[in-house]
Amino acid sequence: MKWSWWPFGRRRVATGDPARVAQAEAVLAELRPRFRADGGDVTLLGVDGGRVRVELRGACRSCAASVLTLKGALEPRLREQLDWFERLDS
């Protein structure tokens, strides 16, 4: 995992093909306000082929409904917008 400087500490830089990382990040950016409204967030860790790896943060990390959020909201959106998407890992 690569790290870069961020004013509030270290920030993860997603690994993988830069074009696919940018595409996946754009989809996450659309949904991020929903995560933040509930006190959480989602961070893109990387893209490996058709696999997108994310990490839930804040309130989302321990939320009992986080699996439903990933499978019911994030995964369908990734599948809809990214023709190369195969699997979501968290």
C-alpha positions in Angstrom: 0.0 0.0 0.0 1.3 3.4 -0.9 0.9 6.4 1.3 0.9 10.1 0.5 1.0 13.1 2.8 -2.4 14.5 3.7 -2.9 17.5 6.1 -4.8 15.4 8.6 -2.3 12.5 8.6 -1.4 9.9 6.0 -3.8 9.1 3.2 -3.9 5.9 1.3 -3.3 6.1 -2.4 -5.3 3.4 -4.3 -3.2 0.9 -6.2 -3.8 -0.4 -9.7 -4.3 0.9 -13.2 -4.6 4.7 -12.9 -7.5 4.9 -15.4 -9.5 2.2 -13.6 -8.7 3.7 -10.2 -10.0 7.1 -11.4 -13.2 5.5 -12.8 -13.9 3.6 -9.6 -13.1 6.7 -7.5 -15.7 8.7 -9.6 -18.4 6.1 -8.7 -17.4 6.3 -5.0 -17.5 10.1 -5.1 -21.2 9.9 -6.3 -22.1 7.7 -3.3 -19.8 9.2 -0.7 -22.3 11.8 0.5 -24.7 9.0 1.5 -21.9 7.3 3.6 -20.9 10.6 5.2 -24.5 11.4 6.1 -24.5 8.4 8.4 -21.1 9.3 9.9 -19.0 7.0 7.8 -17.0 6.9 4.6 -15.7 4.5 2.0 -12.1 4.6 0.8 -10.8 3.0 -2.4 -7.8 0.7 -1.6 -7.2 -0.4 -5.1 -8.2 -2.0 -8.4 -6.8 -5.3 -9.5 -8.2 -6.4 -12.9 -11.9 -6.4 -12.4 -11.7 -6.4 -8.6 -12.4 -3.2 -6.6 -11.2 -3.2 -3.0 -12.7 -0.7 -0.6 -12.5 0.0 3.1 -15.4 1.2 5.2 -14.5 3.9 7.7 -16.1 5.7 10.7 -19.6 4.6 11.6 -19.8 2.4 8.5 -17.0 0.2 9.7 -19.0 -1.3 12.6 -22.5 -0.9 11.1 -24.6 -4.1 10.9 -26.0 -2.9 7.6 -22.7 -2.3 5.9 -22.8 -5.5 3.9 -26.3 -4.5 2.6 -24.9 -1.1 1.7 -22.0 -2.6 -0.2 -24.1 -5.3 -2.0 -27.2 -3.2 -2.4 -25.9 0.2 -3.3 -22.2 0.3 -4.1 -21.8 -3.0 -6.1 -24.7 -2.4 -8.4 -23.5 1.1 -9.1 -20.0 -0.1 -10.0 -21.5 -2.9 -12.2 -23.7 -0.4 -13.9 -21.0 2.2 -14.7 -17.8 0.2 -15.1 -17.9 -2.4 -17.9 -14.7 -4.1 -16.5 -16.1 -4.5 -13.0 -16.2 -8.1 -11.7 -16.1 -8.1 -7.9 -16.2 -5.9 -4.8 -14.0 -6.7 -1.8 -14.0 -5.0 1.5 
